[in-house]
Amino acid sequence: MDRLQAMEVFVAVVDSGGFASAARKLDLSAPVVTRAVAELEERLGLRLLTRTTRSVRVTEAGARYAEDCRRILADVSDSESATRGASRQIQGLLSVTAPVLFGNLHVTPIVTDYLRRYPDVDAQCLFVDRVVNLVDEGLDVAVRIGELPDSSLKAVAVGRVRRMLVASPAYLAAHGRPQRPEDLARHVLIQPTQVAPYPEWRFAEGGRPLVQRIRPRLRTTTNDAARSFAVAGLGITRLISYQAADALASGALLPLLEDFELPPVPVHVVHHEGRHATQKVRAFVDLAVEMLRANPALR
């Protein structure tokens, strides 16, 4: 009996509570089941089960090993199912969430390519500037910007972005360029309030945090509106680098106070892990990771 079969036998013994019941479940003889578990214990050098004349109990080490076995067997099953189903048509409803502007700029092309590849899939995109709970709201995949809390979800890193100040050349020609965060008190500021509702911007100098209170002349609920106002020369705003990438590349906006920027933040594709990830989700995640890692705005 190979190791994977032995793991399957051991898990069956644990789940059914005995050798005889596991043997019936697997359509094996009781001596074969007993021998498979004994060989596992000998290989590991650990007692996995405590046997008495009336019962079989799993040890603490055995319980941990059983969980590992379940995970390994599930991964093998997923891989086999994916291989068998590689030629089958992917179908169903795929739901994706991302921040509003990131979704519009960078997730929309991924969904477009995905739907063209898999014509039997329907898609639902929830682009909102809040952290969406995938489990509670029944969604499949999320793109998250920032550090992630611990969770049971699988996260794949695809890049990093910067939090930066920008202004148009026309504004800087008329008002000058700030040299330090405290110089912002003398400038016209544009605040995207939905993302950062408090009247302060955070910076860093020599590894030390700096907090600059601000008095924005203009508040707007979206980052794309703040970017448009900045391009029009109305003032200085704070954006994430991907939000300003095109305007920076064209020269419509210029970066400010780069020496005082906070460290870059990661971008992840987040989804349900292991056997909970369906074929349609795995196909989308693979495509999203490939396209986002190739995206110069996330480098």
N, C-alpha and C positions, 0 to 999 in steps of 0.2 A: 504494500500500500504506500503511495507516495505521500509527501508531506501535506499537500492540500487536501487529499482525501482524509488523512488522519485528523487534520484540523476540523473538517466537516463532521467527522465522527465524534470528536470531542465536544464540539458545540451541541450536537444532538443529544449527547449524554447529559450535558449541563441543562439544556432546555427541557428535556423530558424527565430528568430526575433519576435516571437509572440506565443500566446497561441493556436490560432486556427490552425496555420500551424504545430505546434508541435503535436497537437491532431491528425491531419490528418497523420502525419509522423508515429506516434506510434499506430494509429488505436484506439484511445481513445476518449472519449467525452471531449469537452472543459471544462465543470465543473470539471471533474476528474483531468485534467491537472492543472487547477487553484487551486484546493484544495491541490494537492500534493506540489506545490510550497509554498503555504501559510503555510502548516504544516512544511516544512523545515525552513521557516523564523521564525516561532514560536519556533521551537526547538532550533535554533541557536541564537535567540534574535537579529537578524540582518535583515536589508532590503537588499534583494538580487537583486530585480528588481524595477525599477521605471516605473509605469504604467501611461499612459495618454490615452485619448480617441482614439488617432491615432497611438501610438507606445508603444513599451516596450523596455526599455533600461536597461542594466545591470549596477549595481553600482560597485564601485571599490572593495568593499568586495565581491560582487557577482562574479566579474571576477576572483578574486583569488580562490574563492570556486569552480568555474566552472573548473579551471585547476586542482585542487585537485580531483574533481569528475572524470574528464577524466582519470587521472592517476590511481585512484582506480578502475574504471570500466575496464580499459585496463588490470590491473593486475589480476582482477577476470577473465576476458576473457581468458588471457594467461593461468591461472591456470586450468580453465575448459578445454581449448583446449589440454593442456598437459595431463590432466587426461583422456580425451576421446581418445587421441592419444597414450596413453602409450603402447598399444599393436601394434600400427602401426610401420612399419619399418622406421627407420630414414634413410634418403637418401640425396644425393646432394653433392656439393663440399664444403669442409671445408678448410679454409686457416688460417695458424698459423704463427706467426713470433716471433723470440726470438734472443738474442745475439748468435753469432756463436758457441762458445764453450758450453755455457749453453744449446743451442738447441741440439747439438750433444750428450751431456752427459745426460741431464735430460728431454728434451721434446721428443726426439726420442722414448724412451720407452713408453711415454704416448700415442703418436700417434699410435704406434704399437698395444698397447692394445685396443685403441679405434677402429681401423680399423678391428681388429679381432672380436670385439663385434658387429660392424655395417658393414656388408659386402657390403651394397649398398651405402656407402659413399666413395667418392674419397677425397684425401687430397693433399694440397699444402703447403710446408714448406719453409718459407723465413727466413733463418738464416743469419743475417747481424749485424754488430756492429754499428748500427745507430738507432735512434728512428724513427720508421715507423708510419706514420699517417694512422690509420685504415680506416678512411673515404675516404681520398684522394686515397689510393691505393687499396681500395675494399677488405680489409682483415677482418676476423671475430674475431680472438683472438690474443692477444699479451702477452708475459711474459716480464715484465719490471723490471729492477734492478735499484733502486735509488728512490729518492723522485719524486712524480708525480705532474705535473701541474694540475690546475683545468680544468675540461673538463666535457662533457656530458656523458663520458664513465663510465661504472661500473668497479670498481677495487676491487678485493678481495685479501687481504693480505695472503700470504702463508709461509712467513719466513723472515729471515734476513741473511745477509752475511757481512763478514769483508773484508776490504782492508788491505793486509798484505804483509810484506817482507819475502822472503824465500831464502834459499840456501841449498846446499847439505852438508852432514857431511864432505865429502872430501874437498870441498872448504873451509869450516870453519877451518878444521885442518891445512890447508896450509896457510890461510890468517888471521885467527883470527875472533872473533865475534865482530861486531860493538856494542858499548854501547849506543851511542846517534846518532841522525840523521846526525850531522856534521861529524861523523866518516866515513860516506859513501864516502867522498872525497878521502879516501885512499883505496877504494875497487873497484873491477871490477863489473860494473853494466850492466844489460841487460834491455833494454827498449822496451816494446811492443808499437811501435809508433802509430799504427792505433787507439788504444783506448786512449792513452795519448800522444799527439804529442809534448807537451812542455817539455823542459829539466829541470823539477823540480818535486819533490815529496812532497806531503803535509802530515803533521803530526799534532799532538796535544800534549800539555803538560800542565797539570793542567787546562784544559778547554780553553787554549789559542792556537791559530793556529801557527804552525811552517811550514815554507816553506824552503825546502832544494834544492838548485840548484844542478843538477847532470851533469856528463859528461859520458854518457854511452859508453862503448867500443863496444857494439853490439846493434843494433836496428833491430827489427823484426816486421812484420805487424800483427802477430797473437799471442794471449796469449798462445795457446798450444805449439807454437814453443818456446816462452820464457820459458815456463815450462820445455820443453825438454832440452834446453840449461842449465837451472839451475840444473836439475837432473844429467846432464853430468858433473857437477862440474865447469862450465865455469865462474859462477859469481852469483851475487845477483840480483833477479828480484822482481817486485811487481805484485801480482796477487790478484784476489778476492778469498775468502776462498774456494768457491766451485770448483774453477779451480785447486786448489792444494790439495783438500781433500784426494784423493787416495794416492798421494805421501807423504802427511803428515802422513796418517795412517800407511803406510808401512815403514816410517822412511827415505824414499829417499830424502825428503826435511824437513828442520827444520824451525820453525818460528823465526823471528828476530824482535827486537824493539817493542815488544807487548805493552809495557807501553806507547808507543807514537802513537798508532793506532788512527785513526779517529773513531768516533762513527759508529756502524754498520748501514748498509743501508737496507731498506725494499725490498722485492720481491713481486710483485703483478701479478695476472692474470687479464688482462684488456679485456673488451668486450663491445659490444653495450648493452644498458640497456633496460629493460622493454619489450615492444611489439616488439622492433627491434631485440631482441635476438630470433633466431629461435630455434626449438627443437634440431636440430643437434648441435647448438652452446651451448645450455644449457647442453646437455649431455656431451660434451667435457669439458666444464668448470667444471662441477661437478667432473668428473674424474681427471682432472688436479689438482684441489684444493685438492682432497683427496690424490693423490700420492705425490704432492709436500710438503704438510704439514707433510707427513710421512717420508720425505727425510732427513736423518741426516745431509746432507751437508748444509741445510738451517736453521739449529738451532743455 
